[in-house]
Amino acid sequence: MPPTSKAGPEPRRPPSSDPQETNRPARLILFAAALLVAALNLRPALTTLGPVLPEIIRDTGISAAGASVLTTIPVLCLGVFGLAAPRIAGRTGTEAAIVAALALIAAGSLVRLLAAYPALIVGTIACGAALGVMGVLLPALVRRDFPRWTGPMMAAYTMALCAGASIGAGAAVPLAEGMGGWHRALAFWAVPAGATALVWAAILLRSRNRPASARRPAGLLWRSALAWHVTLFMGLQSALSYVVFGWLAPILRARGFDAVDAGLIVSGSILVQVAGALVSPLVATRLKRQGPVAVAVSAATLLGLLGCVYGETSAVVPAAILLGLGQGGSMALALTLIVLRSRDAATAAELSGMAQSVGYTIAAGGPLAVGLIHDWFGGWSAIGPFLAAIAVLAAMSGWAAGRDDHVPALGAPASA
């Protein structure tokens, strides 16, 4: 593989970024593996809440609105701390920022052992902050170190996200039953996060480069219509994802499924996302315009969600499969658009920060609104129009974000 582009100042680079070492496939493979293992840790702290949310409500005495706050906080943290991620990496180096984020996930997970609502809030904020930083930096690493393999690497990265989310959702209830409580099941995820932090600490120790200098101004991105379309697609498709993470299991339980079956259906749907995540980037990177892909995955997501909420009991599993295909494809496409619309790794990091910070702030309204609608109407039947509106807007923004163009490169004249 030829040396990566020197388009602009970038964060501290791993051993693989050295021109001599870049030609050594073993190092690239090891770095790719470390990146994917980190991605596996990006969702369990979020997806474990939904399957045990009824037990949390029962044991802590909170209302559905209080539970909505619990499911909304991490998404807001993704937005707030995602915006700061490029600056953090510019000061400390990307690898150091990732090590610190993984350690924070471990600490936040352990705080949940206290099994009290305030502890849940604190632990969830910690996990959400860490996930916000990592979620921005990891796609930028793909753009930096694997510029010729963007499609396959983004597919693998999103598959790892989906796999981690699925494992978290599916294991939540069995872990709670086997470990003696939902608080221990939530705290369990400190173990893989801590182990992954050690892996990235080893990468950091082997890095011989100094931290990056100050980054160039990124204000042009905030004046780019194309950047805003990418951001809106990220946020709107994420809103549907976090509705699924936070509320699909309680919805299924309200429809008569027991806790284990509801958790397995959600886990299975998230696991199916792996297939959508595999196909979507490979197709998107071969097309000049990705708009049709955005419409297709948004439609599949909506139809699957409506099937889970309103369909016959026998149709729930097929609907969950369709939902998984749509959401896996949507998430992968959103992350891939960040890379495709960027000319270099520095711009990709800034666009990733903008899209994920603003996008996840928008997405936080999804699970919060669903909980409020449930309280206002006394059930789940009224959420359909809200879900449909989000899906239609996602398709429209994805169509606009899929045009064959680039956002302004950092320091370059505005062109979008």
Buried (B, 14 or more C-beta within 10 A) or exposed (E): BEEBEEBBBBBBBBBBBBEEBBEBEEBBEBBBEBBBBBBBBBBBBBBBBBBBBBBBBEBBEBEBEBBBBBBBBBBBBBBBBBBBBBBBBBBBBBBBBBBBBBBBBBBBBBBBBBBBBEBBBBBBBBBBBBBBBBBBBBBBBBBBBBBEBBBBBBBBBBBBBBBBBBBBBBBBBBBBBEBEBBBBBBBBBBEBBBEBBEBBBEBBEEBEBEBBEEBBEBEBBEEBEBBBBBBBBBBBBBBBBBBBBBBBBBBBBBBEBEBEBBBBBBBBBBBBBBBBBBBBBBBBBEEEEBBBBBBBBBBBBBBBBBBBBBBEEEEBBEBBBBBBBBBBBBBBBBBBBBBBBBBBBBBBBBBBBBBBBBBBBBBBBBBBBBBBBBEEEEEBEEBBEBBEEBBBBBBBBBBBBBBEBBBBBBBBEEEB
